[in-house]
């Protein structure tokens, strides 16, 4: 993780925005909110393979990445689900994402892979939990003074 001040601010914002947008896809597909599944206004029927399960992954992993809890495993699962969507749904229609309609799953797959590799960063529950598990540094004793 880069240690510049800009990276300490932009990385968590990137993670939060990507998680929120991904969770919105899950909300749309599972509950028909925000325009519903593929803009139909309707949810995906429960248990329909693979759409309903993809929506469940989108909502749960999106929320976990958003709050920064179990970020790495959630991001890797989200990345894998988007890679699956790209190669199974979009790639048969053409090699390049711009021609097969797979730009969104490709961007999500790579974004979540990056989040999975780099972790949540600051402003996350993972960072808060980690800081509480790390024991505080013991105060250092002052060196004994030597008589002059």
LOKOLZA-541778 format. One record per residue: z, y negated, x negated of N, C-alpha, C in turn; residue number from 1. Coordinates in pm, 1 decimal. Each point is the difference from the previous one (the first is absolute). Example, Ala and Ser with C-alpha at 12.3 -4.5 7.8 and 13.67 -1.06 7.14 Angstrom:
REM residues 2
@n_Z->780.0 n_Y->569.0 n_X->-1319.0 ca_Z->0.0 ca_Y->-119.0 ca_X->89.0 c_Z->0.0 c_Y->-120.0 c_X->-90.0 num->1
@n_Z->-72.0 n_Y->-105.0 n_X->35.0 ca_Z->6.0 ca_Y->-119.0 ca_X->-82.0 c_Z->73.0 c_Y->-109.0 c_X->77.0 num->2
END
This chain:
REM residues 148
@n_Z->0.0 n_Y->117.6 n_X->-84.8 ca_Z->0.0 ca_Y->-117.6 ca_X->84.8 c_Z->0.0 c_Y->-123.3 c_X->-88.9 num->1
@n_Z->-95.2 n_Y->-89.4 n_X->18.3 ca_Z->-0.1 ca_Y->-122.6 ca_X->-79.1 c_Z->128.1 c_Y->-78.4 c_X->22.7 num->2
@n_Z->44.8 n_Y->-70.6 n_X->-102.8 ca_Z->129.0 ca_Y->-67.3 ca_X->10.0 c_Z->-12.2 c_Y->-150.0 c_X->18.0 num->3
@n_Z->-117.0 n_Y->-50.9 n_X->26.8 ca_Z->-13.1 ca_Y->-143.4 ca_X->19.3 c_Z->63.8 c_Y->-41.4 c_X->131.6 num->4
@n_Z->35.2 n_Y->-127.1 n_X->9.7 ca_Z->60.4 ca_Y->-50.0 ca_X->123.6 c_Z->-94.9 c_Y->15.1 c_X->118.1 num->5
@n_Z->-128.0 n_Y->-25.2 n_X->-23.2 ca_Z->-97.3 ca_Y->13.0 ca_X->108.8 c_Z->-4.8 c_Y->143.9 c_X->50.9 num->6
@n_Z->2.5 n_Y->97.0 n_X->-89.8 ca_Z->-5.2 ca_Y->140.9 ca_X->40.9 c_Z->126.5 c_Y->40.6 c_X->74.5 num->7
@n_Z->114.8 n_Y->-55.1 n_X->-38.9 ca_Z->124.8 ca_Y->33.8 ca_X->69.0 c_Z->-1.1 c_Y->-48.2 c_X->144.5 num->8
@n_Z->-81.3 n_Y->-100.7 n_X->28.8 ca_Z->-9.5 ca_Y->-51.8 ca_X->136.3 c_Z->-117.6 c_Y->63.1 c_X->74.4 num->9
@n_Z->-116.2 n_Y->7.2 n_X->-64.3 ca_Z->-119.5 ca_Y->46.8 ca_X->70.7 c_Z->-1.1 c_Y->149.7 c_X->23.3 num->10
@n_Z->58.1 n_Y->78.8 n_X->-89.7 ca_Z->-1.8 ca_Y->145.4 ca_X->20.1 c_Z->74.6 c_Y->41.3 c_X->126.8 num->11
@n_Z->124.0 n_Y->-46.6 n_X->20.9 ca_Z->67.3 ca_Y->35.9 ca_X->125.5 c_Z->-74.2 c_Y->-53.5 c_X->122.6 num->12
@n_Z->-58.5 n_Y->-118.6 n_X->-9.6 ca_Z->-76.4 ca_Y->-53.1 ca_X->112.8 c_Z->-120.8 c_Y->87.6 c_X->30.2 num->13
@n_Z->-68.5 n_Y->46.6 n_X->-103.9 ca_Z->-113.3 ca_Y->90.7 ca_X->18.1 c_Z->45.0 c_Y->126.9 c_X->71.3 num->14
@n_Z->110.1 n_Y->60.1 n_X->-47.8 ca_Z->52.3 ca_Y->122.7 ca_X->60.6 c_Z->36.4 c_Y->-22.9 c_X->146.0 num->15
@n_Z->64.7 n_Y->-110.8 n_X->29.4 ca_Z->43.5 ca_Y->-31.1 ca_X->136.0 c_Z->-120.5 c_Y->-17.1 c_X->92.2 num->16
@n_Z->-99.8 n_Y->-75.0 n_X->-43.8 ca_Z->-117.8 ca_Y->-24.9 ca_X->83.6 c_Z->-78.0 c_Y->128.9 c_X->24.5 num->17
@n_Z->-20.9 n_Y->79.5 n_X->-104.1 ca_Z->-74.0 ca_Y->125.5 ca_X->15.9 c_Z->76.2 c_Y->93.8 c_X->93.8 num->18
@n_Z->131.5 n_Y->9.3 n_X->-16.3 ca_Z->80.6 ca_Y->84.2 ca_X->88.2 c_Z->-5.1 c_Y->-46.6 c_X->144.5 num->19
@n_Z->7.6 n_Y->-131.0 n_X->21.5 ca_Z->-5.3 ca_Y->-54.4 ca_X->135.8 c_Z->-134.7 c_Y->28.1 c_X->65.0 num->20
@n_Z->-108.4 n_Y->-25.6 n_X->-71.6 ca_Z->-133.2 ca_Y->23.4 ca_X->56.6 c_Z->-21.8 c_Y->147.3 c_X->32.9 num->21
@n_Z->48.4 n_Y->87.7 n_X->-86.9 ca_Z->-15.2 ca_Y->143.3 ca_X->22.7 c_Z->81.5 c_Y->43.4 c_X->121.6 num->22
@n_Z->122.4 n_Y->-51.5 n_X->12.2 ca_Z->84.1 ca_Y->32.9 ca_X->114.9 c_Z->-64.1 c_Y->-48.0 c_X->130.1 num->23
@n_Z->-71.0 n_Y->-113.1 n_X->-3.6 ca_Z->-68.4 ca_Y->-49.5 ca_X->119.5 c_Z->-106.9 c_Y->98.1 c_X->48.1 num->24
@n_Z->-68.8 n_Y->66.1 n_X->-93.5 ca_Z->-97.4 ca_Y->102.8 ca_X->39.3 c_Z->71.4 c_Y->113.3 c_X->73.6 num->25
@n_Z->116.4 n_Y->38.9 n_X->-49.2 ca_Z->76.6 ca_Y->105.1 ca_X->66.1 c_Z->47.5 c_Y->-41.4 c_X->137.9 num->26
@n_Z->48.7 n_Y->-124.2 n_X->12.9 ca_Z->43.2 ca_Y->-50.7 ca_X->130.8 c_Z->-115.1 c_Y->-0.2 c_X->99.8 num->27
@n_Z->-116.3 n_Y->-40.9 n_X->-46.4 ca_Z->-116.5 ca_Y->-4.8 ca_X->88.2 c_Z->-38.0 c_Y->139.1 c_X->48.9 num->28
@n_Z->-1.3 n_Y->95.0 n_X->-92.0 ca_Z->-44.0 ca_Y->134.5 ca_X->37.0 c_Z->105.2 c_Y->79.8 c_X->75.8 num->29
@n_Z->126.8 n_Y->-18.0 n_X->-33.5 ca_Z->104.3 ca_Y->78.6 ca_X->65.7 c_Z->40.4 c_Y->-55.8 c_X->136.3 num->30
@n_Z->1.0 n_Y->-133.6 n_X->11.0 ca_Z->53.8 ca_Y->-61.2 ca_X->121.8 c_Z->-100.3 c_Y->-87.3 c_X->75.5 num->31
@n_Z->-122.3 n_Y->-12.5 n_X->-50.3 ca_Z->-99.4 ca_Y->-82.2 ca_X->66.8 c_Z->23.0 c_Y->-149.1 c_X->-16.6 num->32
@n_Z->88.3 n_Y->-38.3 n_X->-91.4 ca_Z->28.4 ca_Y->-141.4 ca_X->-24.5 c_Z->-109.0 c_Y->-60.9 c_X->-87.4 num->33
@n_Z->-3.2 n_Y->-131.1 n_X->-4.5 ca_Z->-89.5 ca_Y->-73.3 ca_X->-90.7 c_Z->-146.4 c_Y->41.0 c_X->17.2 num->34
@n_Z->-38.9 n_Y->29.8 n_X->121.1 ca_Z->-139.1 ca_Y->38.0 ca_X->25.3 c_Z->-22.0 c_Y->149.0 c_X->14.6 num->35
@n_Z->100.1 n_Y->78.8 n_X->-30.0 ca_Z->-11.5 ca_Y->144.1 ca_X->16.8 c_Z->-82.9 c_Y->68.0 c_X->-106.3 num->36
@n_Z->-17.6 n_Y->128.8 n_X->14.9 ca_Z->-74.7 ca_Y->81.2 ca_X->-95.9 c_Z->-145.8 c_Y->-42.4 c_X->-0.3 num->37
@n_Z->-48.8 n_Y->-42.2 n_X->-114.4 ca_Z->-139.7 ca_Y->-44.3 ca_X->-17.2 c_Z->-40.9 c_Y->-105.1 c_X->102.2 num->38
@n_Z->95.9 n_Y->-86.8 n_X->37.1 ca_Z->-29.1 ca_Y->-109.4 ca_X->91.4 c_Z->-16.2 c_Y->39.6 c_X->145.3 num->39
@n_Z->38.7 n_Y->123.4 n_X->33.8 ca_Z->-17.9 ca_Y->49.4 ca_X->137.4 c_Z->108.7 c_Y->-48.6 c_X->94.9 num->40
@n_Z->109.5 n_Y->-50.8 n_X->-54.2 ca_Z->113.2 ca_Y->-37.6 ca_X->83.3 c_Z->88.0 c_Y->117.4 c_X->37.9 num->41
@n_Z->-38.7 n_Y->119.2 n_X->-41.8 ca_Z->72.1 ca_Y->122.4 ca_X->34.7 c_Z->56.2 c_Y->65.5 c_X->-126.2 num->42
@n_Z->111.2 n_Y->72.8 n_X->14.4 ca_Z->50.1 ca_Y->76.7 ca_X->-114.3 c_Z->-78.8 c_Y->128.7 c_X->-18.2 num->43
@n_Z->13.5 n_Y->58.8 n_X->-116.4 ca_Z->-57.4 ca_Y->132.1 ca_X->-24.5 c_Z->88.6 c_Y->100.8 c_X->72.7 num->44
@n_Z->-56.4 n_Y->95.1 n_X->74.4 ca_Z->82.9 ca_Y->100.4 ca_X->66.8 c_Z->86.6 c_Y->77.0 c_X->-101.3 num->45
@n_Z->121.8 n_Y->29.6 n_X->40.5 ca_Z->96.0 ca_Y->66.3 ca_X->-88.1 c_Z->-54.3 c_Y->133.9 c_X->-48.0 num->46
@n_Z->9.9 n_Y->21.0 n_X->-131.2 ca_Z->-35.5 ca_Y->127.4 ca_X->-60.1 c_Z->-146.2 c_Y->18.3 c_X->-34.6 num->47
@n_Z->-86.1 n_Y->-97.0 n_X->28.8 ca_Z->-142.7 ca_Y->14.1 ca_X->-29.4 c_Z->-20.6 c_Y->-4.9 c_X->-151.5 num->48
@n_Z->-62.3 n_Y->107.0 n_X->-52.2 ca_Z->-26.1 ca_Y->9.7 ca_X->-144.3 c_Z->-130.6 c_Y->-69.7 c_X->-32.1 num->49
@n_Z->-6.0 n_Y->-76.0 n_X->-107.8 ca_Z->104.0 ca_Y->-47.1 ca_X->-89.8 c_Z->52.3 c_Y->-138.2 c_X->37.3 num->50
@n_Z->-55.8 n_Y->-60.6 n_X->106.1 ca_Z->28.1 ca_Y->-140.8 ca_X->29.6 c_Z->147.1 c_Y->-29.1 c_X->28.4 num->51
@n_Z->64.3 n_Y->81.9 n_X->81.9 ca_Z->139.0 ca_Y->-27.8 ca_X->34.5 c_Z->89.7 c_Y->16.2 c_X->-122.3 num->52
@n_Z->-26.1 n_Y->100.1 n_X->-80.5 ca_Z->80.7 ca_Y->22.5 ca_X->-120.2 c_Z->-24.6 c_Y->-109.5 c_X->-103.4 num->53
@n_Z->-124.6 n_Y->-46.3 n_X->-9.2 ca_Z->-30.9 ca_Y->-111.7 ca_X->-89.6 c_Z->75.0 c_Y->-125.0 c_X->44.3 num->54
@n_Z->5.2 n_Y->-23.2 n_X->130.8 ca_Z->70.8 ca_Y->-116.2 ca_X->52.7 c_Z->149.1 c_Y->9.0 c_X->-28.8 num->55
@n_Z->55.6 n_Y->120.2 n_X->10.3 ca_Z->141.4 ca_Y->19.7 ca_X->-32.2 c_Z->26.5 c_Y->-30.6 c_X->-147.7 num->56
@n_Z->-88.9 n_Y->44.2 n_X->-87.1 ca_Z->11.3 ca_Y->-31.3 ca_X->-142.7 c_Z->-14.5 c_Y->-150.3 c_X->-21.8 num->57
@n_Z->-94.1 n_Y->-62.0 n_X->69.3 ca_Z->-20.9 ca_Y->-143.8 ca_X->-15.9 c_Z->124.8 c_Y->-78.3 c_X->38.9 num->58
@n_Z->59.3 n_Y->33.5 n_X->112.2 ca_Z->118.4 ca_Y->-73.4 ca_X->45.0 c_Z->119.3 c_Y->25.8 c_X->-90.6 num->59
@n_Z->30.4 n_Y->126.5 n_X->-25.5 ca_Z->120.4 ca_Y->30.7 ca_X->-77.9 c_Z->-13.6 c_Y->-43.9 c_X->-145.4 num->60
@n_Z->-110.2 n_Y->31.9 n_X->-64.1 ca_Z->-17.6 ca_Y->-39.3 ca_X->-140.1 c_Z->-15.9 c_Y->-150.4 c_X->-12.9 num->61
@n_Z->-68.4 n_Y->-62.0 n_X->96.3 ca_Z->-14.3 ca_Y->-145.2 ca_X->-2.9 c_Z->134.9 c_Y->-69.6 c_X->6.5 num->62
@n_Z->86.9 n_Y->46.5 n_X->89.5 ca_Z->133.5 ca_Y->-59.7 ca_X->11.0 c_Z->83.7 c_Y->24.8 c_X->-125.0 num->63
@n_Z->-7.4 n_Y->121.8 n_X->-55.2 ca_Z->75.9 ca_Y->29.7 ca_X->-121.9 c_Z->-46.7 c_Y->-87.1 c_X->-116.5 num->64
@n_Z->-130.2 n_Y->-16.2 n_X->-15.1 ca_Z->-52.5 ca_Y->-85.4 ca_X->-107.1 c_Z->37.9 c_Y->-145.3 c_X->27.4 num->65
@n_Z->-7.2 n_Y->-42.4 n_X->123.8 ca_Z->35.8 ca_Y->-136.6 ca_X->37.2 c_Z->142.1 c_Y->-34.8 c_X->-42.3 num->66
@n_Z->95.4 n_Y->86.4 n_X->31.0 ca_Z->140.1 ca_Y->-29.4 ca_X->-34.8 c_Z->35.5 c_Y->45.8 c_X->-140.7 num->67
@n_Z->-89.1 n_Y->76.0 n_X->-62.1 ca_Z->25.2 ca_Y->43.3 ca_X->-136.8 c_Z->102.0 c_Y->111.5 c_X->-9.5 num->68
@n_Z->-6.5 n_Y->96.4 n_X->89.3 ca_Z->91.2 ca_Y->114.6 ca_X->-1.4 c_Z->-82.0 c_Y->126.9 c_X->-18.8 num->69
@n_Z->36.2 n_Y->80.7 n_X->-99.1 ca_Z->-78.6 ca_Y->118.7 ca_X->-35.0 c_Z->-145.8 c_Y->-40.7 c_X->-18.9 num->70
@n_Z->-17.5 n_Y->-110.5 n_X->-67.8 ca_Z->-130.3 ca_Y->-63.9 ca_X->-10.5 c_Z->-103.6 c_Y->87.7 c_X->-68.0 num->71
@n_Z->35.6 n_Y->59.2 n_X->-112.4 ca_Z->-98.6 ca_Y->78.9 ca_X->-73.7 c_Z->-51.4 c_Y->119.1 c_X->80.3 num->72
@n_Z->86.3 n_Y->86.2 n_X->55.5 ca_Z->-52.8 ca_Y->112.5 ca_X->78.1 c_Z->-75.1 c_Y->-45.4 c_X->124.9 num->73
@n_Z->48.1 n_Y->-104.1 n_X->66.9 ca_Z->-69.1 ca_Y->-49.2 ca_X->119.6 c_Z->-138.3 c_Y->-53.3 c_X->-36.3 num->74
@n_Z->-8.3 n_Y->-72.2 n_X->-110.8 ca_Z->-129.4 ca_Y->-55.6 ca_X->-41.7 c_Z->-97.1 c_Y->109.7 c_X->-41.7 num->75
@n_Z->48.9 n_Y->102.8 n_X->-67.5 ca_Z->-87.9 ca_Y->109.9 ca_X->-41.2 c_Z->-51.5 c_Y->75.2 c_X->123.1 num->76
@n_Z->86.6 n_Y->23.8 n_X->98.9 ca_Z->-43.4 ca_Y->64.5 ca_X->123.9 c_Z->-103.3 c_Y->-86.5 c_X->72.6 num->77
@n_Z->25.4 n_Y->-129.8 n_X->7.3 ca_Z->-94.5 ca_Y->-91.5 ca_X->64.4 c_Z->-133.3 c_Y->-1.9 c_X->-73.9 num->78
@n_Z->4.6 n_Y->-2.0 n_X->-131.3 ca_Z->-122.0 ca_Y->1.4 ca_X->-80.8 c_Z->-80.3 c_Y->127.3 c_X->26.0 num->79
@n_Z->67.5 n_Y->112.4 n_X->1.3 ca_Z->-67.5 ca_Y->127.0 ca_X->25.4 c_Z->-61.3 c_Y->6.5 c_X->138.1 num->80
@n_Z->69.9 n_Y->-54.0 n_X->98.7 ca_Z->-54.9 ca_Y->2.2 ca_X->135.7 c_Z->-124.4 c_Y->-87.8 c_X->10.1 num->81
@n_Z->-1.6 n_Y->-110.0 n_X->-71.2 ca_Z->-117.2 ca_Y->-87.3 ca_X->2.3 c_Z->-115.3 c_Y->59.2 c_X->-81.1 num->82
@n_Z->32.0 n_Y->70.9 n_X->-107.1 ca_Z->-105.7 ca_Y->69.6 ca_X->-74.6 c_Z->-61.8 c_Y->108.2 c_X->87.6 num->83
@n_Z->83.7 n_Y->72.3 n_X->72.9 ca_Z->-49.5 ca_Y->101.4 ca_X->94.0 c_Z->-91.6 c_Y->-65.8 c_X->103.4 num->84
@n_Z->45.9 n_Y->-110.6 n_X->57.8 ca_Z->-80.8 ca_Y->-70.4 ca_X->100.2 c_Z->-133.5 c_Y->-43.1 c_X->-58.6 num->85
@n_Z->2.6 n_Y->-48.5 n_X->-120.6 ca_Z->-125.2 ca_Y->-45.4 ca_X->-61.6 c_Z->-96.1 c_Y->116.2 c_X->-20.2 num->86
@n_Z->47.9 n_Y->105.2 n_X->-64.7 ca_Z->-91.1 ca_Y->109.0 ca_X->-36.4 c_Z->-41.5 c_Y->87.0 c_X->118.6 num->87
@n_Z->85.8 n_Y->17.1 n_X->99.1 ca_Z->-33.6 ca_Y->86.1 ca_X->113.1 c_Z->-73.1 c_Y->-76.0 c_X->110.1 num->88
@n_Z->43.2 n_Y->-123.0 n_X->27.5 ca_Z->-57.3 ca_Y->-74.5 ca_X->111.8 c_Z->-116.3 c_Y->-88.8 c_X->-44.0 num->89
@n_Z->16.0 n_Y->-72.6 n_X->-109.2 ca_Z->-97.1 ca_Y->-103.1 ca_X->-36.9 c_Z->-106.0 c_Y->44.9 c_X->-100.4 num->90
@n_Z->39.2 n_Y->70.5 n_X->-102.8 ca_Z->-92.2 ca_Y->33.0 ca_X->-108.7 c_Z->-121.8 c_Y->81.5 c_X->44.4 num->91
@n_Z->9.5 n_Y->87.2 n_X->99.0 ca_Z->-121.0 ca_Y->70.6 ca_X->44.4 c_Z->-110.3 c_Y->-93.2 c_X->52.3 num->92
@n_Z->34.9 n_Y->-122.8 n_X->38.8 ca_Z->-99.4 ca_Y->-94.3 ca_X->51.5 c_Z->-66.7 c_Y->-82.0 c_X->-109.7 num->93
@n_Z->37.9 n_Y->19.9 n_X->-124.4 ca_Z->-59.2 ca_Y->-74.2 ca_X->-110.5 c_Z->96.2 c_Y->-2.4 c_X->-116.9 num->94
@n_Z->-53.6 n_Y->-19.5 n_X->-119.3 ca_Z->82.8 ca_Y->6.0 ca_X->-119.9 c_Z->92.0 c_Y->-120.9 c_X->-15.2 num->95
@n_Z->-52.0 n_Y->-118.6 n_X->22.8 ca_Z->75.7 ca_Y->-122.1 ca_X->-25.1 c_Z->78.7 c_Y->-44.4 c_X->123.3 num->96
@n_Z->123.0 n_Y->-48.8 n_X->-20.6 ca_Z->81.7 ca_Y->-43.4 ca_X->113.8 c_Z->-66.4 c_Y->-107.4 c_X->85.9 num->97
@n_Z->-77.3 n_Y->-87.2 n_X->-60.9 ca_Z->-64.1 ca_Y->-106.9 ca_X->76.9 c_Z->-103.9 c_Y->55.8 c_X->97.0 num->98
@n_Z->-59.2 n_Y->113.5 n_X->-31.5 ca_Z->-101.1 ca_Y->56.8 ca_X->89.5 c_Z->56.3 c_Y->103.3 c_X->97.3 num->99
@n_Z->119.0 n_Y->53.8 n_X->-27.5 ca_Z->53.8 ca_Y->103.3 ca_X->88.3 c_Z->119.2 c_Y->-46.7 c_X->83.5 num->100
@n_Z->33.5 n_Y->-129.4 n_X->-6.5 ca_Z->111.4 ca_Y->-52.9 ca_X->78.2 c_Z->136.5 c_Y->37.0 c_X->-54.5 num->101
@n_Z->6.1 n_Y->42.5 n_X->-124.5 ca_Z->125.7 ca_Y->46.2 ca_X->-57.2 c_Z->69.2 c_Y->-97.9 c_X->-92.6 num->102
@n_Z->-32.5 n_Y->-128.8 n_X->10.5 ca_Z->62.7 ca_Y->-98.4 ca_X->-87.9 c_Z->151.5 c_Y->-3.6 c_X->20.5 num->103
@n_Z->43.6 n_Y->-4.7 n_X->124.7 ca_Z->144.1 ca_Y->-9.2 ca_X->27.6 c_Z->76.0 c_Y->121.6 c_X->-52.4 num->104
@n_Z->-42.1 n_Y->124.1 n_X->29.9 ca_Z->74.9 ca_Y->112.5 ca_X->-56.4 c_Z->-4.9 c_Y->4.7 c_X->-152.4 num->105
@n_Z->-112.0 n_Y->-40.0 n_X->-59.6 ca_Z->-8.2 ca_Y->-0.3 ca_X->-146.6 c_Z->97.5 c_Y->-101.0 c_X->-59.2 num->106
@n_Z->5.5 n_Y->-119.6 n_X->57.3 ca_Z->94.2 ca_Y->-101.3 ca_X->-50.2 c_Z->145.0 c_Y->43.9 c_X->19.2 num->107
@n_Z->30.4 n_Y->57.8 n_X->115.8 ca_Z->135.9 ca_Y->49.6 ca_X->22.6 c_Z->34.3 c_Y->112.1 c_X->-98.0 num->108
@n_Z->-92.5 n_Y->92.0 n_X->-21.9 ca_Z->27.3 ca_Y->112.2 ca_X->-91.2 c_Z->33.9 c_Y->-51.7 c_X->-138.8 num->109
@n_Z->-79.5 n_Y->-92.7 n_X->-52.0 ca_Z->25.0 ca_Y->-51.9 ca_X->-134.9 c_Z->122.8 c_Y->-90.7 c_X->-4.3 num->110
@n_Z->21.4 n_Y->-78.6 n_X->104.2 ca_Z->118.3 ca_Y->-87.3 ca_X->3.9 c_Z->128.4 c_Y->81.8 c_X->1.8 num->111
@n_Z->3.0 n_Y->103.5 n_X->83.4 ca_Z->120.0 ca_Y->82.9 ca_X->7.0 c_Z->18.8 c_Y->82.4 c_X->-126.9 num->112
@n_Z->-108.8 n_Y->41.6 n_X->-63.4 ca_Z->13.5 ca_Y->70.1 ca_X->-126.9 c_Z->64.9 c_Y->-91.4 c_X->-103.4 num->113
@n_Z->-42.3 n_Y->-124.7 n_X->-3.7 ca_Z->59.1 ca_Y->-97.6 ca_X->-91.8 c_Z->148.0 c_Y->-21.4 c_X->29.9 num->114
@n_Z->34.8 n_Y->-13.2 n_X->127.0 ca_Z->140.7 ca_Y->-16.2 ca_X->38.9 c_Z->79.4 c_Y->124.3 c_X->-38.3 num->115
@n_Z->-58.8 n_Y->117.2 n_X->19.6 ca_Z->67.8 ca_Y->124.1 ca_X->-36.7 c_Z->25.6 c_Y->9.9 c_X->-149.4 num->116
@n_Z->-92.3 n_Y->-49.8 n_X->-79.7 ca_Z->15.8 ca_Y->6.2 ca_X->-145.6 c_Z->98.7 c_Y->-105.9 c_X->-49.9 num->117
@n_Z->-12.2 n_Y->-122.6 n_X->50.8 ca_Z->82.8 ca_Y->-109.8 ca_X->-51.6 c_Z->135.0 c_Y->-13.0 c_X->69.1 num->118
@n_Z->15.3 n_Y->56.5 n_X->118.6 ca_Z->127.4 ca_Y->-7.0 ca_X->69.1 c_Z->12.8 c_Y->-125.3 c_X->84.7 num->119
@n_Z->116.6 n_Y->-16.2 n_X->59.7 ca_Z->22.6 ca_Y->-105.6 ca_X->98.4 c_Z->18.7 c_Y->-137.3 c_X->-61.8 num->120
@n_Z->53.4 n_Y->-7.2 n_X->-119.1 ca_Z->32.4 ca_Y->-129.5 ca_X->-57.3 c_Z->127.2 c_Y->-55.3 c_X->63.1 num->121
@n_Z->20.3 n_Y->-129.2 n_X->-20.7 ca_Z->118.5 ca_Y->-64.4 ca_X->57.4 c_Z->-22.5 c_Y->-19.3 c_X->149.7 num->122
@n_Z->96.8 n_Y->-53.4 n_X->67.4 ca_Z->-5.0 ca_Y->-23.5 ca_X->144.1 c_Z->-24.8 c_Y->129.9 c_X->75.5 num->123
@n_Z->66.2 n_Y->106.0 n_X->-40.5 ca_Z->-17.7 ca_Y->128.7 ca_X->66.5 c_Z->134.4 c_Y->70.5 c_X->11.1 num->124
@n_Z->9.2 n_Y->90.9 n_X->95.0 ca_Z->121.5 ca_Y->79.8 ca_X->11.5 c_Z->13.3 c_Y->94.3 c_X->-119.1 num->125
@n_Z->-112.6 n_Y->46.9 n_X->-54.5 ca_Z->5.7 ca_Y->83.5 ca_X->-120.5 c_Z->69.9 c_Y->-74.2 c_X->-113.5 num->126
@n_Z->-34.2 n_Y->-127.3 n_X->-21.6 ca_Z->61.7 ca_Y->-79.1 ca_X->-106.5 c_Z->148.1 c_Y->-23.1 c_X->28.2 num->127
@n_Z->32.9 n_Y->-25.6 n_X->126.5 ca_Z->140.4 ca_Y->-21.1 ca_X->37.2 c_Z->81.7 c_Y->126.7 c_X->-24.0 num->128
@n_Z->-51.8 n_Y->112.8 n_X->42.2 ca_Z->70.8 ca_Y->127.2 ca_X->-20.7 c_Z->14.3 c_Y->29.0 c_X->-148.3 num->129
@n_Z->-104.9 n_Y->-22.8 n_X->-75.1 ca_Z->3.4 ca_Y->24.7 ca_X->-144.4 c_Z->103.0 c_Y->-89.0 c_X->-69.0 num->130
@n_Z->9.1 n_Y->-125.0 n_X->41.2 ca_Z->95.8 ca_Y->-91.0 ca_X->-63.8 c_Z->143.7 c_Y->39.2 c_X->32.1 num->131
@n_Z->22.0 n_Y->58.5 n_X->115.7 ca_Z->136.8 ca_Y->42.1 ca_X->36.2 c_Z->39.1 c_Y->130.9 c_X->-66.7 num->132
@n_Z->-99.1 n_Y->80.1 n_X->-37.0 ca_Z->29.5 ca_Y->126.2 ca_X->-68.4 c_Z->26.5 c_Y->-21.1 c_X->-147.6 num->133
@n_Z->-58.5 n_Y->-105.1 n_X->-56.1 ca_Z->16.0 ca_Y->-27.3 ca_X->-142.3 c_Z->138.1 c_Y->-58.4 c_X->-22.0 num->134
@n_Z->79.8 n_Y->64.2 n_X->-83.9 ca_Z->133.7 ca_Y->-53.4 ca_X->-23.6 c_Z->-8.3 c_Y->-135.4 c_X->-70.3 num->135
@n_Z->90.0 n_Y->-86.6 n_X->37.8 ca_Z->4.3 ca_Y->-132.5 ca_X->-62.8 c_Z->38.3 c_Y->16.0 c_X->-145.9 num->136
@n_Z->-56.2 n_Y->-83.9 n_X->-81.3 ca_Z->30.5 ca_Y->6.1 ca_X->-143.6 c_Z->147.6 c_Y->-33.1 c_X->-20.7 num->137
@n_Z->64.2 n_Y->81.6 n_X->-79.7 ca_Z->141.2 ca_Y->-21.5 ca_X->-29.1 c_Z->14.2 c_Y->-126.6 c_X->-83.3 num->138
@n_Z->102.1 n_Y->-79.6 n_X->29.7 ca_Z->18.7 ca_Y->-120.8 ca_X->-79.6 c_Z->28.4 c_Y->38.1 c_X->-145.3 num->139
@n_Z->-62.3 n_Y->-71.8 n_X->-87.7 ca_Z->20.3 ca_Y->29.7 ca_X->-141.7 c_Z->128.7 c_Y->-64.4 c_X->-47.2 num->140
@n_Z->74.5 n_Y->76.1 n_X->-76.0 ca_Z->125.2 ca_Y->-51.6 ca_X->-55.4 c_Z->-33.0 c_Y->-94.2 c_X->-115.5 num->141
@n_Z->77.5 n_Y->-104.6 n_X->-8.8 ca_Z->-21.1 ca_Y->-90.4 ca_X->-110.9 c_Z->44.1 c_Y->69.2 c_X->-128.2 num->142
@n_Z->-75.0 n_Y->-22.5 n_X->-108.9 ca_Z->39.9 ca_Y->62.7 ca_X->-125.9 c_Z->135.6 c_Y->-50.6 c_X->-46.6 num->143
@n_Z->74.9 n_Y->89.3 n_X->-59.6 ca_Z->131.8 ca_Y->-36.9 ca_X->-49.6 c_Z->-14.7 c_Y->-105.4 c_X->-110.1 num->144
@n_Z->90.9 n_Y->-97.3 n_X->5.2 ca_Z->-6.0 ca_Y->-106.1 ca_X->-101.0 c_Z->65.6 c_Y->49.0 c_X->-127.8 num->145
@n_Z->-66.1 n_Y->-27.5 n_X->-106.4 ca_Z->53.0 ca_Y->37.1 ca_X->-132.7 c_Z->93.8 c_Y->-108.4 c_X->-48.2 num->146
@n_Z->113.2 n_Y->38.7 n_X->-54.2 ca_Z->89.2 ca_Y->-103.7 ca_X->-55.2 c_Z->-68.7 c_Y->-68.8 c_X->-118.1 num->147
@n_Z->22.0 n_Y->-128.2 n_X->-11.4 ca_Z->-62.5 ca_Y->-76.1 ca_X->-108.2 c_Z->72.2 c_Y->10.2 c_X->-128.6 num->148
END
